[in-house]
Amino acid sequence: MRTVREHLAEGYVRSGSFKMQIATALSKALDANDQEEAKKRLRALVGLLQEDAARDKQMKEACEKGMDDELGKRLVPSNVSGVVDPSRAPAGLRMIPRSGQPTPDMPKVDMQFEHLVKVDN
C-alpha cells in the first residue's frame, strides 16, 4: 500500500501537468485561424477534462479501498499475555501454557514445605 505522502505527491504532479495541458489547449483555441479549428481545439480540451475526471474517480476509489481494509482491525491486540515474575505474582495468578506446550508440573518440594506450594482448586 502506498503512503499518503506518495499518494499526494502523485496527485499534485498530475494536477500541475493537467493545468499546463489546459493552458496549452486554451492558448491554441484562442490562436485558431478559423471557427472549425477553434472547435477542434475546444473538443480536445473537453477530452482532457473528462480524462482528468476519470483519474480523480480512480484515485477516490483507491482511497476508499484503503479505508475499508481489515489491517487496522487486525492490529488491535487481543488475548494479551505477559511475562510475570513468579515471586511477585499476585495471589490467584496461575500459569497457563501456550498452545502446544506441556502442562507445567508442580515443583518438587520437601514434604515439610509441601503445604506452602499446594494449589487448591
N, C-alpha and C positions, 0 to 999 in steps of 0.2 A: 504494500500500500504506500502511496506517495505521501510525503509530508505536506502540511498546509503551506509551508514556505515554497515548495516546488510547484504546488498547485497554483498559488497566487502569482508566482513568477511567470508561469506559462500563460496565465490569464492576462497579465499586463503586457507580455510580448505580443500576444495575439491582438490585444486591444490597440496597441500602438501601430502594429502592422495594418490593421483594419482601417484605422483613421488615415493612414498615409494612402491606402488604396482608394478610399472615399474622396480624399482631396484631389488625387490624380484624376479620378474619373470625372469629378465635377469640373475640374480645370479643362479637361478635354471636351466636355459637353459645352462649356462656355466658349471655347475656341473653335467650335464646329463651324464649317463654312455654310452648311445648309441645314434645313429643319430635319431631314431624314437622318443625317449623320448625328445630330443632337439627340434624336430619339434613340438611335442605336446606342449611343454612349449612356443615356439615362437607363435603358434596359439593362445594360451591363452593371450599372450602379445598383439597380433593384436586385440583380442576381447576387451581388456582393452582400447586400443586406440580408437576403434570405440565407446565404451560406453562413453568415455570422450568427444569425438567429438559431440555425441548426446546431452550430458548435456550442452556443450557450446552453441549449437544451441538453446536449450530451454531457456537458460539464455539470449541470444541475443534477442529472440522473446519477452521475458518478459520485457526487457529494451525498445524495440520498442513500446510495448503496453503503457508503461509509458510516452513515448514521444507523443503518439497520443491522450492521454486523453483530455477531454474537460475542466477539472477542472481549468487549468491555464487561459483559455479563459473566464471562468465564473467569475473569481475573479477580473476582471477589472471593476472598479466602473463606473456606468453609471446612469444618472438621479439623480445626487447627490443633496441632499437638505441640507440646513444648518439652524441653529438657528441664527436669527438675532435680535439684539436689535432694536425695532421699533424707539426708539428715535435717533438712529444713522444710520438708514437706508438711503441709498442714494435715491435721487429723482427718481421716476419711478418704485421703487420696490413695488410690491404688494403681498399680502398674497394669497397663493393658498392652499386650503385644500387638505389633502391627501385623497386618495380614501376611501369612507365610512364615512368621517367626514362631519358634516354640514357646509354649506357655512357661512363664518364669516359675522356677521351683522355689520352695521355701528355703531360706538359708539354713545351713547346718549349724546348729547351736547346741551347746551342752544342755543336758536335761534340767539343770538348776536354773537356766536362763530362758527356758522354752516359753514360759508364761509371758515374757516380755515381747516376743515376736509373733505370738499366736494371733491369727486373724479370725475374728468372729463374723460369721455370715448371717 
